[in-house]
């Protein structure tokens, strides 16, 4: 390994440990593959075994039976677009025979985007001149992924029901994410403003929505 490669690896270890609050001793192995183009550098991470207990029966008698590589989009490492390949250990419980993956420090379950990137994307989305596409280009993701991150992590509180509700259906662009081709838009008749948009105009969607609202609030409508 050249001196430059050693320096890159040391700097990357420091960034990885500080970004994910990972004790440095948990980093068993880090391989850095810098690309010639300056984009899509790859960091292959293996963590030291952490003696987990079985998540099904709580037995401490578990063994490593293999590795699953998960590709996690990160953002900028050493000033370049990068991807993390995390070699997650698969454990098998000797007592109940079930298998499970080790605790994932880098992303929420089944997501391919790291927690650190999600945090930055949510901050960027607050800026008025940003779009899903501009942010997607910045982090090397698709606009749909950025939109999905927004939908999963943005919790907007419900607005109280107004005295008069105007309900209209609206044709929504074709999307596999939506349950219906028609969305249901609810407006405050007096204020002439939208207070709720439901992903379907179906009766079940509407009843699910209204029955979650306290009766005394519904009675004021
Ligand atoms: Zn078990």
Boltz pocket constraint, residues with backbone or C-beta under 6 A from the ligand:
constraints:
  - pocket:
      binder: B
      contacts: [[A, 54], [A, 55], [A, 56], [A, 57], [A, 58], [A, 59], [A, 93], [A, 94], [A, 95], [A, 96], [A, 97], [A, 98]]
      max_distance: 6.0
